[in-house]
Amino acid sequence: MSSTADLASKAEAGAKAAAGDLAAKVNAVKLDTNGTNGAAGAAADSGDEEDDAVGATPASGDAATAAKKKKKSGAAKKKKQAANGKKSVKQTDPPTVGLTKIFSDGIFPVGEIQEYDDKFYNDNRKRITAEEQRERDRIAQQEEGADFNYARRAAEVHRTVRGYARKAIKPGMTMTEIAELIENGTRTIVEANGLESGIGFPTGLSLNEVAAHYTPNAGDKRVLQESDVLKVDFGVHVKGRIVDSAFTLTFGDSPWNPLLDAVRSATNAGIREAGVDARLSDIGKIIQETMESYEFEAEGKTQKVKVVKNLNGHNIDRYKIHGGKSVPCIPMPEMKDRMEEGEYFAIETFGSTGKGYVENTGDCSHYARKNVGRHVPLRVASARSLLHTIDKNFGTLPFCRRYLDRLGEKSYLLGLKHLVQMGVVEDYPPLADIPGSKTAQFEHTFRVGYGYKEVLSRGDDY
Ligand SMILES: [Co+2]
């Protein structure tokens, strides 16, 4: 992990040096949406100057911004005051301060901006000018829940919570304690409020050969061991805009760290390849090639890293963690899908020392409401009331049994089973490679813009 410790500063320096134009473009979009009058525009400006710690730079070189600044020279004082006021509220350790108290102007840090080569574009797209593109971004942001700020706020919550989790998670803790640490932290920092903002999906805490979809159910007594390889996969949403990001932890002097390196670099390679018109199959090809170029010694033998072939990244719609497109981790020539402008994607890759193939294993904890679009008659009464609870509290966001417990639901397993049988709710059991193997995961959420991507969940940790 130390090899990526300076990723954010590198990204920032890179954006400053090479993508000044790009950053200006992204910020110009922000100014347009927020700057409908002088005062709001000034506030947006001051936000830019304070918020560049994570990714892109302020739009100081941008001509349009400069012109705006000139017009509003009278607002300069107000601007300074707003900036100072903002700095007076700092995050605590452990984090307890809601993010809107810290970013009180409502402008959240821009993610890592990665330029995308337009040689991949089709001819129609090449005819669009930068000016037209800015206008399209501006219009896109005005759709209900589409403002980039929602995703950026969710991403900053993710960084804050995981920053604490990485320090606090220690062998000897129960899996339930770890899950609650992350979930309570998320609820606090995102200022959870019904379906307006909150947890995006259950906290994945899959261990060793289990790659995904394990979170403790009530009564789970499992304790984290020093030798464990732990995947921490959690989500944050603001107005249904979900940031889905995951990392892997080892403890002490773990022999499995090279596995983490392989997976981290495969995920980053996939993200680099992503952009408007990029073929999902081509992304899978790069991921596999990168991942499987790694081998290392552990437990007295050479471990060849295999990509887990049946786990995929995915696009993300509002309130829908799986939007219908998959990003494979192997080439899939028959898959013709491409990425489109305005889409949100999570690229996640899994590496394994086992078969590189996962199967359903163990007790299910994860569930999600399906959009069935019709009335389904439910003969089990408890299923009807449970469905009401699910619709009211989660909508189509995934949930786990512990979330039902904390809402006061009792003896719901029969009803839940009925909902799954009737196709109203989908179950997502834990997915594991062969016993004794180790799996690792890294995942980021990004937004596909024209000529760039914004890696929303990028931090200085991964
Ligand atoms: Co995901």
Residues whose N, C-alpha, C, O or C-beta is under 5 A from the ligand:
A	BS01	CO	D244 A346 E348
